[in-house]
Amino acid sequence: MTNQRFTPENSALLLIDHQVGTMQLIKNIDKELAAKQSIALAKMAKILGIPVVITSSQEDNAQGPILPEIAETLPEAYEARVKRLGVVNAWADQEFHDAVVATGRKNLIMAGVTTDVCLIFPAIDAVAEGFAVQAVIDASGSPSDLSEEFSRQRMHDAGVVLTATNTLMAEIAQDWSSPTGQQLIGLLFTDVFPALGAEIA
C-alpha cells in the first residue's frame, strides 16, 4: 500500500450502491446527510476530472435505482455503471474490478451504502491488493450504530483510512486559491456545509 498523498491525478472515486432503496437502510447517521455527501463527492470528481466507477446491486429489486442526482452529475459514469446481479462484495465482481483497474489509479476514494455490507469488503480487499483506500464515512452508513462501529474498526485494522467528505476535499484540493480549489470551496459551502455558507454570506 502506498502512502502517497491523494491528488486529482492519482485518485479514482468509487461509489458503491448509492441507491434510492439502500439509502433507506441508513440509521446511524441522517440518511439525507449521507446522500448529500455522496452527491458532493460526485460533483468534486466532475470538477477535478477524477475517474469515477459507479456500481449498483439488483436495481430492479428493493435496492432501486442510483440516486438521480449522482446520475445527473456523472452521466457517463452512470451509463457505464456496473450493475451487479447479486454479488455482495463489489471487488469480487470481475466487471467492477476491471473498471477500477482500467482507471490506472492506485489511490481509491470509496463510499458505499451500507458501510457494513457494501463498503467494508471492497475497501479491505482493495488494500490487500495494494491499493491505498480512503473510505468516506459520512457518505456511507449502516442500519445500526453497532454494525457501523465494528465495520469501521475492521476497515481501520486492515489499513483503510477513514475520512469525511470535507477532509477528503481539503486534501485533494491542495490549494483553495487555485481555480479548482475555488470551485471546491464553493461546493463545500453550498453542498456540504450550506448552513456555514449562509453564516459567512
Beta strands, then each sheet from edge to edge (+ up, - down):
strand 1: 11-16
strand 2: 52-57
strand 3: 82-84
strand 4: 107-112
strand 5: 132-136
strand 6: 161-163
sheet 1: 3+ 2+ 1+ 4+ 5+ 6+
end
